[in-house]
Each structure stands twice: as structure tokens, then as C-alpha cells.
Amino acid sequence: MNEDMKRILEKVLTPEGLNNAMQIVDLQEVIMSVEPENIEIISNLISNSDFTRDKRLTKKLAFNIFIGCKYRLFRIEEYAKLAYLICQNSNIPTEIVKYFKNKLFHIDMSYANKPWRLCFVYKSMQIFDQDEIYNYIKRFIKKYSSVGDCGLSLFCYFAPFLEERNPQDFQRFINVLKERRKTMKLGRVYHQFIDNYEELSANNWEKLIEAINDSFMSNTIFNAICHDQVDKFIEFTKKDDFDYNMKVPESIYSKSQLLLYRCTLLEFACFHGATKCFDYLLENGADPKLTDDIGLNLMQFAVAGGHHEMIVKAQKLGFSFNGAIPLVAEYFRFDLFNWLCSNYEVNLEKSYLQTGTIFHRCATANNIWMMLICMSKGVDVNVFDNLDLTPLFYAAKNGSLDAIDLLLSHKDINWELSDKFKDTPLHGSATYGEFQSFKALLKHKDANINVLDCNDRAPITYAVYYGFPDIVKYIVKKPEAELNKPDVFGLIPAYHCCMSKLPVALQLLLTRSDVDINFPNNNGETVLHYAVKSNFANIVEVLINSDGIDPNVSLPDGTRSIHFAAILGYKEVMLLLLDNPKTDANVFNGYGYTPLHLAIKNHHLEIIKVLIKNQRVDPNKHSSVFI
């Protein structure tokens, strides 16, 4: 950093913010330079630095190794070896090594949906013994008991461990994958696993190892492109009606986010530097102008892949760097960025539809050096993209912790600046489950844990709705957090727990005694009413056993929860309601019917039996209405 740049930054950043940023710049320069030939040198360099002496910095070391995996995915093997060598260094205190290992294998709901992290952990298994690996997985499954996408992602990488150590959980995941595939409720990224399950699991999961290493099994055209095996590739093209413009399917084993939007075969070859397959595709009519599903073009894949020859080929096909420069910055292509700035007029604040500005992409990537350059050039730290989202929102959404710290240390940062829907960065981190981002944002002097969006919803609403227990638990422990604030529809956070069918989040909310679980929405309906009507027995069980519940709250027309259970014939829900001694089993609704009358009226024999067997039900209670 030259003196002029330093003077400018000293005027806009706190001394601590600038000092911390420069530490990360030095670390990222080292990590991004990892090659097979220099791993031992870099390992020794890091092992003799403050990053292996101070836990705060050790945490940043682990985090930035993951950043390296994300943007140098062809070097994940080398990063795994680097981590192994650091752990083996006898000069590093034992407690630091243990802490480092925990951070490497730390998997929460957010991290479990990041394939580059899972791939790194998979390739780092030499650092851990088999019991350690299984214990990490077992803790994750226990903590996040519902089989959501994060659990499925983890399973697709570590299925062999579960099969060997816990066949019951293994089969549970397999059944969920099959059922969701059958009912078309399974994300496309998981199709490769379940559609090829028999093949993947054969021969001690031999094909699974191939898929993890190369994103696709060796008997696919996509694997041939990854390795630029043009003869093998040509064999696939000999099939009838082969489409040279076909899209690459999504896969949980694709390490780059860039490859999750069905790019073309040409773009896939471009990203992987597969020059022979690329040329063959062009010779046979593949259309270079086609884009992926979000509109990214050939040049954007070329710069992200970082292959000079592919960039030249894209230029010869008429592609410019317009729209690609933000990705140059995001992917830490410093030399290319400097060359572009020397030869073209680069607008650092120009926003592109697919990527935002250069500064947005740097914040996404946690690229601290490029962020400092932008700041020194006078870029507005609150600049909007095409959707009115700020760089701080991008950093929060993507868990870019160093970028968050840097932005928050800037004197002009507007902490709660939001888009047209008033979504703030704190809303973004809660929505995407970025727990570490959430905590980092709240360190700022202007932080407001109860900040509202256009629907009068605080971040807690999104944390409970999308089911991120770490964030919910953190918020609940904050006494200033408002847990009874209704949104524009009169729904409190507990109601959103019910809507998303997540009992864990609801249980966490109810640890706060001030939660008004009987709060009615704009139509007079409570959380219990909704849960009963929806037949969410697991939610009803949590509610009916909570201390503050009033099971007899009625709608304006006199209908209680027990009436809904009787009308709709929900036996399990009815049993749960009757288990609570406060439930009035003989209460009339606004039309003069008791639950038993309603069960008879609606011909629900099982409900009639349940009610008659219950000692609190009076079968002789008369209705004023003829049934």
C-alpha cells in the first residue's frame, strides 16, 4: 500500500479497522497463492505467524482457507494438505491446533449448504480420525433434527459414514430423498445423488468419491470436460440427437456457485479450461452467445475460471469485459484487474443486473484488498446495485465476515440502509442463516435487533420462518429483542414458526416468558388456531404444553381450537388438546355446537370415540340447533 492510499483510508476507516484489514490482506495474498509446489513453504509461513498464536486470528485463518476453496476450487486438495501440515506443526500450541480443527469442521445450517466447504472437509479427513468425523456429523444431525436441505447436503458427502455408524439415520435420509424425488419436492442439486444411488454406493462408494472429486461421475460427459478428455467427450456426442447446446445439470458436488444455474457445455468447458472440448463444441455448432439461467455469458465464465487461453478465445468470439469485470474482482484475479484498469476505463460503481458493482462482488467474496482499493478511489460504501441492495447486504448474505468488519469500520456506513422492501443486511443474514454475519452486524453502534422491513417484520421473523435455531436462540437471549411485535397482517414471530412447521424454533421462542402465545392476528386467530386447522400435530404439542397457552381462546364467531379439530377430524390433534386440563371439552361455538356435536355432524367416527372416552366430555350436553 502506497502512502497516498494509506492517507485516504486513514481518513475514512478507524485505526483498528484499517489494521485488521491489512492483516487479512497479507493472509489472503498467501492463501490465494497456494500451489502444489509451495504448500510446505506457505505452511511454515502461517505456522510462524500470529494466525497460529491468537484464537481470534486462528478463526480468521480457517475462514479464509474456506474463501480460498470457494474461489480456487481447483486447489481444494492443496488447501486440505495445507491445513493438515498446520495441524502437524509441533511449534503451534496444542490448544490452538484443537481450536483450528474445530473451526475447520464447524458445520452449521449455512455452511452445510456450501459445497466447497463440504468438499474441503471431506478431503481433510486425514486431520481427523473416524470417530471425530462421525461425532461432528452426529452432533449436526441431533442439533438440526429436521431433514432440511442442509442435512441432505451433508448426507450426500458423508453417507458412507452414516451407513457404517448409524444405519437407522442413513435409511431415514435415503427415504426422505426418495420420497421428495417421487413427489417432485426435491431440489435439483440432489438429483444426481438419488437418481444414481445404486451406482454411487457400489464398490464401497467408489463412484461417490469420483463425484466429490470431479463434481460428476467418470462415466458422464461433464467429467470428460472437467479433465478435457476430448476423445471420451466425442464418444458421448455420437448419440442420436446430441445437443451441443445442452445445459449442465445442477449438482450438490459442484464446488462453484457459478455452476449452479445450468450453464452451457461451452461455458462449462470455458470455466474448466478445457480447450480441446471447447474447440470441438465450437466446430460442431455450439452457440457461444447462449447464457446460463441467470444470464452469465462466456467471458464471465472465462474470467471466473482464470484460464488466460479461454479469456483470449472469448475475446476472439467478440466478447468484451463489459459485465465481467465484477467477477474479475470477486475471483481475486488481481493481475487481470490491474491490466483492465490500465487499458480500459473501469467504472467501480457501475452496477450490472447479474452481479451488482465491483464493490458488491468484492464484499461478496471477502476480497479485502480490492475493497480497500475501491474505498481509496472514493467508491460510496453504501452504493446500491440494481435491486437497491448495498455491499453490506451482499457481505452479510454471503457470510463474508472480514468484509462486514471492514465496512462497519467506515465512517460513512449506513447500517440500516435497505432496499425498496426495507430489507436491511440484518434481515439478509437472518433469511440466509448466516449466524456469524448476524452477530458481526450487531456489533455496530447503530445496530438495532428489532429493525423492521416493509411488512413490519424484524429479523427474528425470518430466522424462525426459515428455521435457523442458532440465530433464534441468540435473539431470544437478548432482553431488548421484541418477540411479540405483530407484522402488518397481525402475525407475531411465533405464528411464523407455525406456518413453517418448525417446532424447534417455536420451543426456543417459548423459553422467553414474555412471549404472548395467545396473541390474535388481524382476523382474531391465534397460533394454536392455525396449528390445529393445519393439522400440525408437532406444533400443537409444543403449544399445548407451554405454560402461557389458553386453549379456549375463540374467534369472533365463537369457534375454539377444539371445534376445528372436531370439524376437520384430526384425531392426534384432538388427543393433544384434551391432554391439557385447561381445555374446555364441552364448550359451545357461536352456533350452539359442542365438539362432540360437530364430530357427529361431520361423521368423524374416530373423533367421536375419542371424545366419548374422555371423562371430561359430557355426551348429554344439548345443542339448541337441530343436527
C-alpha positions in Angstrom: 0.0 0.0 0.0 1.4 3.4 -1.0 1.4 6.4 1.3 -1.3 8.2 -0.7 -3.7 5.3 -0.5 -2.9 4.9 3.2 -3.7 8.6 4.0 -7.0 8.3 2.2 -8.0 5.2 4.1 -6.9 6.6 7.4 -9.5 9.4 6.9 -12.4 7.0 6.4 -11.6 3.9 8.4 -11.0 3.5 12.2 -7.3 2.7 13.0 -8.4 -0.7 14.3 -10.4 -1.3 11.1 -7.5 -0.5 8.8 -5.1 -2.5 10.9 -7.3 -5.6 10.9 -7.9 -5.2 7.2 -4.2 -5.2 6.4 -3.7 -8.4 8.4 -6.3 -10.1 6.3 -4.8 -8.7 3.1 -1.5 -10.3 4.0 -3.2 -13.6 4.8 -5.3 -13.7 1.7 -2.3 -12.9 -0.5 -0.6 -16.0 0.9 -3.7 -18.3 0.8 -4.6 -17.3 -2.8 -1.0 -18.1 -4.0 -1.2 -21.8 -2.9 0.2 -24.2 -5.5 1.2 -27.8 -5.2 4.9 -26.7 -5.2 4.7 -24.2 -2.4 2.4 -25.8 0.2 5.2 -26.5 2.7 6.6 -23.0 2.4 3.2 -21.4 3.0 2.5 -23.8 5.8 5.7 -22.8 7.6 5.0 -19.1 7.0 1.5 -19.4 8.5 2.6 -21.6 11.4 5.2 -19.0 12.4 2.7 -16.1 12.3 0.2 -14.6 14.8 -2.6 -16.6 13.0 -1.5 -19.7 14.9 -0.9 -17.9 18.2 -4.1 -15.8 18.7 -7.5 -17.7 18.6 -9.2 -14.6 17.1 -6.8 -14.7 14.2 -6.9 -18.5 14.0 -10.6 -18.3 13.4 -9.9 -15.9 10.6 -7.3 -18.3 9.2 -9.8 -21.1 9.0 -12.4 -18.9 7.5 -10.1 -17.6 4.8 -9.0 -21.1 3.9 -12.6 -21.7 3.0 -12.6 -18.5 0.9 -9.7 -19.9 -0.9 -11.7 -23.1 -1.5 -14.6 -21.1 -2.9 -12.6 -19.1 -5.4 -9.7 -21.5 -6.2 -11.8 -24.7 -6.3 -9.2 -26.5 -8.4 -6.9 -26.1 -5.3 -9.1 -27.6 -2.6 -6.8 -30.6 -2.4 -3.9 -28.3 -1.7 -5.8 -26.4 0.9 -6.6 -29.6 2.7 -3.0 -30.5 2.7 -2.1 -27.0 3.9 -4.5 -27.4 6.9 -3.0 -30.9 7.6 0.5 -29.5 7.7 -0.5 -26.7 10.0 -2.2 -29.2 12.4 1.0 -31.3 12.4 3.3 -28.4 13.2 4.8 -29.1 16.7 5.6 -25.4 17.2 1.9 -24.5 17.4 0.3 -24.7 20.8 -1.9 -27.8 21.2 -5.0 -25.7 22.2 -4.6 -23.6 19.0 -4.4 -26.8 16.9 -7.6 -28.1 18.6 -9.4 -24.8 18.1 -8.3 -24.7 14.4 -9.6 -28.2 13.8 -12.9 -27.3 15.4 -13.2 -24.3 13.1 -12.3 -26.4 10.0 -15.0 -28.9 10.8 -17.6 -26.5 12.1 -20.8 -27.1 10.2 -24.0 -25.2 10.8 -27.0 -24.9 8.6 -25.4 -22.2 6.5 -22.1 -23.9 6.0 -23.7 -27.2 5.2 -25.2 -25.7 2.0 -21.8 -24.6 0.7 -20.4 -27.5 -1.3 -16.8 -26.1 -1.4 -16.7 -26.3 2.4 -18.1 -29.8 2.5 -15.6 -30.9 -0.2 -12.8 -29.3 1.8 -13.9 -31.1 5.0 -14.2 -34.4 3.0 -10.7 -34.0 1.7 -9.3 -33.1 5.1 -10.3 -36.3 6.7 -6.7 -37.2 7.3 -6.7 -34.4 10.0 -9.4 -36.3 12.0 -9.9 -39.9 13.0 -13.1 -41.7 12.0 -14.7 -41.2 15.4 -14.1 -37.5 15.3 -15.8 -37.2 11.9 -18.8 -39.2 12.9 -19.2 -37.3 16.1 -19.2 -34.0 14.2 -21.9 -35.4 11.8 -23.9 -36.9 14.7 -24.0 -33.5 16.6 -25.1 -31.7 13.5 -28.0 -34.2 12.9 -29.0 -34.0 16.5 -28.9 -30.2 16.6 -30.8 -29.8 13.3 -33.1 -32.7 13.6 -35.4 -31.9 10.7 -34.1 -33.2 7.4 -33.9 -29.9 5.6 -31.6 -29.1 2.6 -28.6 -28.5 4.9 -29.0 -32.1 6.3 -29.4 -33.5 2.8 -26.2 -31.7 1.6 -24.2 -33.1 4.4 -25.6 -36.5 3.8 -24.6 -36.5 0.1 -21.0 -36.1 1.2 -20.8 -38.3 4.3 -23.4 -41.0 3.5 -20.7 -43.8 3.9 -20.0 -42.7 7.5 -23.7 -42.8 8.4 -24.3 -46.1 6.7 -21.5 -47.7 8.7 -22.1 -46.0 12.1 -25.8 -45.2 12.1 -27.8 -47.3 9.6 -31.1 -46.0 11.0 -30.3 -42.4 10.3 -28.8 -43.4 7.0 -32.0 -45.1 5.8 -34.0 -42.1 7.1 -32.1 -39.8 4.8 -32.4 -42.2 1.8 -36.2 -42.5 2.4 -36.6 -38.7 2.5 -34.6 -38.2 -0.7 -36.7 -40.9 -2.5 -40.0 -39.5 -1.3 -39.2 -35.9 -2.2 -37.9 -37.0 -5.6 -41.1 -39.0 -6.2 -43.3 -36.1 -5.2 -41.2 -33.6 -7.1 -40.2 -31.7 -3.9 -36.5 -32.4 -4.1 -34.1 -29.7 -5.1 -32.4 -30.4 -8.4 -28.9 -30.3 -6.9 -29.7 -33.6 -5.1 -31.0 -35.5 -8.2 -27.5 -36.7 -9.1 -27.2 -38.5 -5.8 -30.6 -40.2 -5.5 -31.0 -40.9 -9.2 -27.6 -42.7 -9.2 -27.7 -44.0 -5.7 -27.2 -47.7 -6.6 -24.2 -46.8 -8.8 -22.7 -44.3 -6.3 -22.9 -46.7 -3.4 -21.5 -49.8 -5.2 -17.9 -51.0 -4.6 -17.5 -49.2 -1.2 -18.9 -45.9 -2.6 -16.3 -45.7 -5.4 -18.4 -43.5 -7.7 -19.3 -41.2 -4.8 -15.6 -40.4 -4.4 -15.4 -39.6 -8.1 -18.3 -37.3 -7.9 -16.9 -35.4 -4.9 -13.5 -35.0 -6.6 -14.8 -34.0 -10.0 -18.4 -32.8 -9.5 -19.6 -35.6 -11.7 -19.0 -39.4 -12.1 -16.4 -40.6 -14.5 -19.0 -42.0 -16.9 -20.5 -38.7 -17.7 -19.8 -36.1 -20.4 -19.4 -33.5 -17.8 -16.5 -35.4 -16.2 -14.8 -35.6 -19.6 -15.0 -31.9 -19.9 -13.6 -31.3 -16.4 -10.4 -33.2 -17.5 -10.5 -32.1 -21.1 -10.7 -35.7 -22.3 -11.8 -34.8 -25.9 -11.8 -38.4 -27.2 -14.1 -39.5 -24.3 -16.2 -36.4 -24.9 -16.6 -37.2 -28.6 -18.0 -40.7 -27.8 -20.9 -39.0 -25.9 -21.6 -36.8 -28.9 -22.2 -39.8 -31.1 -25.5 -40.5 -29.5 -28.6 -39.7 -31.6 -29.9 -36.1 -31.3 -27.0 -35.0 -29.2 -27.5 -31.3 -28.2 -24.2 -29.3 -28.4 -26.1 -26.5 -26.6 -27.3 -28.7 -23.7 -27.2 -27.3 -20.2 -25.1 -28.7 -17.3 -27.4 -30.0 -14.6 -27.1 -28.7 -11.0 -25.2 -30.9 -8.7 -24.5 -30.8 -4.9 -21.0 -31.8 -5.9 -20.4 -28.6 -8.0 -18.0 -26.6 -5.9 -18.6 -23.2 -7.5 -21.8 -21.2 -7.1 -21.3 -20.1 -10.6 -22.1 -23.6 -11.9 -25.5 -23.9 -10.1 -27.5 -22.1 -12.8 -27.3 -24.6 -15.6 -24.5 -23.2 -17.8 -24.0 -24.4 -21.3 -21.4 -27.0 -22.2 -19.3 -24.2 -23.8 -19.4 -22.2 -20.6 -18.6 -25.3 -18.5 -15.6 -26.0 -20.7 -14.5 -22.4 -20.5 -14.6 -22.4 -16.7 -12.6 -25.6 -16.5 -10.0 -24.5 -19.1 -11.0 -27.5 -21.3 -9.6 -26.1 -24.6 -9.9 -29.2 -26.7 -13.5 -29.9 -25.7 -14.3 -26.2 -26.1 -12.9 -26.1 -29.7 -14.7 -29.3 -30.6 -18.0 -27.9 -29.4 -17.5 -24.7 -31.5 -16.6 -26.7 -34.6 -19.8 -28.6 -34.2 -22.2 -25.7 -33.9 -22.4 -24.9 -30.2 -23.7 -21.4 -29.9 -21.3 -19.2 -27.8 -23.9 -16.5 -27.4 -26.1 -18.6 -25.2 -26.0 -17.9 -21.4 -26.8 -19.8 -18.2 -30.2 -19.4 -16.5 -29.3 -16.1 -14.8 -27.7 -14.6 -18.0 -24.0 -15.1 -17.3 -22.0 -15.2 -20.6 -18.9 -16.9 -21.9 -16.5 -14.2 -20.8 -17.8 -14.2 -17.3 -17.1 -18.0 -17.0 -13.6 -17.4 -18.6 -12.5 -14.8 -16.0 -14.0 -16.8 -13.1 -12.1 -19.9 -14.2 -9.0 -17.8 -14.5 -7.7 -19.5 -17.7 -5.8 -17.0 -19.9 -6.3 -19.0 -23.1 -10.1 -19.1 -22.5 -10.2 -15.4 -22.0 -8.4 -14.9 -25.3 -10.8 -17.3 -27.0 -13.8 -15.4 -25.6 -12.3 -12.2 -26.9 -11.9 -13.6 -30.4 -15.6 -14.6 -30.3 -16.5 -11.0 -29.8 -17.0 -10.9 -26.0 -15.8 -7.9 -24.1 -15.1 -7.5 -20.5 -18.2 -5.5 -20.0 -20.1 -7.2 -17.2 -17.2 -9.5 -16.4 -15.1 -7.0 -14.5 -17.0 -7.5 -11.2 -16.3 -11.2 -11.4 -12.6 -10.5 -12.1 -12.6 -8.7 -8.8 -14.7 -11.3 -7.0 -12.4 -14.1 -8.0 -9.2 -12.4 -6.8 -7.8 -12.0 -10.3 -5.6 -9.2 -9.3 -3.2 -9.2 -12.3 -6.1 -9.2 -14.8 -7.9 -6.5 -12.9 -4.8 -4.3 -12.9 -4.4 -4.9 -16.6 -8.0 -4.0 -17.3 -7.7 -0.8 -15.2 -4.6 0.2 -17.3 -6.2 -0.5 -20.6 -9.9 0.3 -20.1 -11.9 2.9 -18.3 -13.3 1.0 -15.4 -16.3 2.4 -13.5 -16.1 1.0 -10.0 -19.7 2.0 -9.2 -21.4 0.7 -12.3 -24.0 -1.9 -11.4 -24.7 -4.9 -13.6 -28.0 -6.8 -13.3 -26.4 -10.2 -12.6 -23.5 -9.1 -10.5 -24.0 -5.6 -9.0 -21.0 -3.3 -8.8 -17.3 -4.3 -8.5 -17.5 -3.3 -4.9 -20.6 -5.5 -4.3 -18.7 -8.5 -5.7 -15.6 -7.8 -3.5 -17.9 -7.7 -0.5 -19.4 -11.0 -1.6 -16.0 -12.6 -1.9 -14.5 -11.1 1.3 -11.8 -9.7 -1.0 -10.4 -7.1 1.4 -7.6 -5.7 -0.8 -10.0 -4.9 -3.6 -12.4 -3.4 -1.2 -9.6 -1.1 0.1 -8.7 -0.1 -3.4 -12.4 0.8 -4.1 -12.6 2.8 -0.9 -9.4 4.7 -1.7 -10.8 5.6 -5.1 -13.8 7.2 -3.4 -16.4 4.5 -4.0 -19.6 5.1 -2.0 -19.6 2.3 0.6 -23.4 2.4 0.6 -23.7 2.2 -3.2 -26.8 0.4 -4.5 -27.0 -2.4 -7.0 -29.9 -2.7 -9.5 -32.1 -4.0 -6.7 -31.1 -1.3 -4.2 -29.0 -3.7 -2.2 -25.8 -2.5 -0.5 -22.4 -4.1 -0.3 -23.0 -4.7 3.4 -26.1 -6.7 2.4 -24.0 -8.8 0.0 -21.4 -9.4 2.7 -24.0 -10.3 5.3 -25.9 -12.7 2.9 -22.7 -14.5 2.0 -21.1 -14.7 5.4 -18.1 -12.5 4.4 -17.0 -11.7 8.0 -13.9 -9.7 7.3 -15.8 -7.6 4.7 -18.5 -6.9 7.3 -15.9 -5.8 9.8 -14.2 -3.5 7.2 -17.5 -1.9 6.1 -18.7 -1.3 9.7 -15.4 0.4 10.4 -16.0 3.0 7.7 -17.2 6.4 8.9 -19.9 6.7 6.2 -21.5 3.3 6.6 -25.3 3.4 6.9 -26.1 0.3 9.0 -29.8 0.1 8.3 -29.8 1.2 4.7 -32.3 -1.0 2.9 -33.8 -1.9 -0.5 -37.3 -0.8 -1.6 -38.7 -3.6 0.6 -36.8 -2.2 3.6 -34.7 -5.4 3.9 -31.6 -4.5 5.8 -28.4 -6.5 6.0 -29.6 -7.9 9.3 -32.7 -9.2 7.6 -30.5 -10.7 4.9 -28.3 -12.6 7.3 -31.3 -13.9 9.2 -33.0 -15.0 6.0 -30.0 -16.9 4.7 -29.0 -18.3 8.1 -25.6 -16.5 8.3 -25.3 -16.7 12.1 -21.7 -15.3 12.2 -22.8 -12.4 10.0 -25.8 -11.7 12.2 -23.5 -11.4 15.3 -21.0 -9.3 13.5 -23.6 -6.8 12.3 -24.9 -6.3 15.8 -21.5 -5.0 17.0 -22.0 -1.7 15.3 -23.1 1.3 17.3 -26.2 1.8 15.2 -27.3 -1.8 15.3 -31.0 -2.5 16.0 -32.0 -6.1 16.5 -35.7 -5.0 16.1 -35.2 -3.2 12.8 -38.4 -3.6 10.6 -38.9 -4.2 6.9 -41.8 -3.0 4.8 -44.1 -5.7 6.3 -43.1 -4.6 9.9 -41.1 -7.8 10.3 -37.9 -7.9 12.4 -35.1 -10.3 11.6 -36.4 -12.8 14.2 -39.4 -13.4 11.9 -37.2 -14.7 9.1 -34.9 -16.6 11.4 -37.9 -18.6 12.8 -39.7 -19.0 9.5 -36.6 -20.4 7.6 -35.6 -22.4 10.7 -32.2 -21.2 11.8 -32.1 -22.1 15.5 -28.7 -20.6 16.2 -29.9 -17.2 15.2 -33.2 -17.6 17.0 -31.5 -18.7 20.2 -29.1 -15.7 20.0 -32.0 -13.3 19.6 -34.1 -14.8 22.3 -31.3 -14.3 24.8 -31.2 -10.6 24.0 -33.6 -8.9 26.5 -34.1 -6.0 24.1 -35.4 -8.2 21.4 -39.2 -7.8 20.8 -40.9 -11.1 20.3 -44.5 -10.0 20.3 -44.3 -7.4 17.6 -47.0 -8.2 15.0 -46.4 -7.6 11.3 -48.9 -5.8 9.0 -51.0 -9.0 9.0 -51.1 -9.2 12.8 -48.7 -12.2 12.9 -46.2 -12.4 15.6 -42.9 -14.4 15.2 -44.4 -17.5 16.9 -47.1 -17.6 14.2 -44.4 -17.8 11.5 -42.9 -20.7 13.4 -46.2 -22.5 13.0 -46.5 -21.6 9.3 -43.1 -23.1 8.6 -43.8 -26.2 10.7 -40.7 -25.8 12.8 -41.2 -26.9 16.4 -37.5 -26.3 17.3 -37.7 -22.6 16.6 -41.0 -22.4 18.5 -39.6 -24.1 21.5 -36.7 -21.6 21.5 -39.1 -18.7 21.4 -41.2 -20.1 24.2 -38.1 -20.1 26.5 -38.9 -16.4 26.9 -41.7 -15.9 29.4 -42.8 -12.7 27.9 -43.9 -14.3 24.6 -47.7 -13.8 24.2 -48.6 -17.1 22.6 -52.3 -16.2 22.6 -51.8 -13.1 20.6 -54.6 -12.9 17.9 -53.8 -11.9 14.3 -55.9 -9.3 12.3 -58.7 -11.9 12.0 -58.7 -12.9 15.6 -56.9 -16.2 15.0 -54.1 -17.4 17.4 -51.1 -19.6 16.7 -53.0 -22.5 18.2 -56.0 -22.0 15.9 -53.7 -22.1 12.9 -51.7 -25.1 14.0 -54.9 -27.1 14.8 -56.6 -26.1 11.5 -53.4 -27.1 9.6 -53.1 -30.4 11.5 -49.6 -29.6 12.6 -49.5 -32.0 15.5 -45.9 -31.4 16.4 -46.6 -27.7 16.7 -49.8 -28.2 18.6 -47.9 -30.4 21.1 -45.3 -27.7 21.8 -48.1 -25.1 22.1 -50.5 -27.1 24.3 -47.7 -27.9 26.7 -46.5 -24.3 27.1 -47.3 -22.5 30.3 -49.0 -19.5 28.8 -51.3 -21.2 26.4 -55.0 -20.6 26.6 -56.6 -23.4 24.6 -60.1 -21.8 24.9 -59.4 -18.6 23.0 -62.2 -18.1 20.5 -62.5 -16.5 17.1 -65.1 -13.7 16.8 -67.7 -16.3 15.8 -67.1 -18.3 18.9 -65.0 -21.1 17.3 -62.3 -22.6 19.5 -59.3 -24.8 18.6 -61.1 -27.9 19.8 -64.0 -27.1 17.4 -61.6 -27.1 14.5 -60.2 -30.4 15.5 -63.7 -31.9 15.7 -64.9 -30.4 12.4 -61.8 -31.5 10.4 -61.4 -34.9 12.1 -57.8 -34.5 13.3 -57.5 -37.3 15.9 -53.9 -36.7 17.0 -54.6 -33.0 17.5 -57.8 -33.7 19.4 -55.9 -36.0 21.8 -53.3 -33.3 22.4 -55.9 -30.7 23.1 -57.7 -33.0 25.5 -54.5 -33.7 27.3 -54.4 -30.1 28.6 -56.7 -29.9 31.6 -57.5 -26.3 30.7 -59.2 -27.3 27.5 -63.0 -26.9 27.8 -64.2 -30.2 26.2 -67.9 -29.2 26.2 -67.7 -25.6 25.1 -70.3 -24.3 22.6 -69.2 -22.5 19.5 -71.1 -19.5 18.2 -73.7 -21.7 16.6 -74.5 -23.7 19.7 -72.5 -26.8 18.9 -70.1 -28.6 21.2 -67.0 -30.5 19.9 -69.0 -33.8 20.1 -71.9 -32.3 18.2 -69.5 -31.2 15.4 -67.8 -34.6 15.2 -71.2 -36.3 14.8 -72.3 -33.7 12.3 -69.2 -34.2 10.2 -69.3 -38.1 10.5 -65.8 -38.3 12.2 -66.2 -41.7 14.0 -62.6 -41.7 15.4 -63.1 -38.2 16.9 -66.5 -39.3 18.4 -64.8 -42.3 20.1 -62.0 -40.1 21.5 -64.5 -37.6 22.9 -66.8 -40.2 24.4 -63.9 -42.0 26.1 -62.7 -38.7 27.7 -64.1 -38.3 31.2 -64.4 -34.5 30.8 -66.8 -34.8 27.9 -70.5 -34.6 28.7 -72.3 -36.6 26.0 -75.6 -35.3 27.3 -74.9 -31.7 26.5 -77.8 -30.5 24.4 -77.5 -28.2 21.4 -80.0 -25.5 20.6 -79.6 -26.4 17.0 -81.1 -29.4 15.3 -78.4 -31.6 13.8 
